[in-house]
């Protein structure tokens, strides 16, 4: 069995979060950390109107989902994420994949795959 541990960070639109959670649950991923973040990429923000005044909004609201996997193949997880998030438009999001050298559960000091 493979002892490799991988962390995947996903940054995407808030509207895709529920679909992503459901899709990841279907392939066996139930643990994750979700943060509300702001950012800009190729979109470069957008214009909004507040009380008749035009505002240039440079940072857009996004969510960041962090998952750590060791049992499920990374290719399967990435294919699932891409199929859920892809619309073909700017703003679909980004996926970052990292190797994790170790995981330690603080409550009982379990390490590696046992800590997940």
Secondary structure, DSSP 4 states (H G I P E B T S, - for coil): ----EEEEEEEE-GGGHHHHHHHHHHTT----EEEEEEE-STT--EEEEETTEEEEE-SEEEEEEEEEESSS-HHHHHHHHHHHH--SSTTS-EEEEEEES--B-TTT--BGGGG-
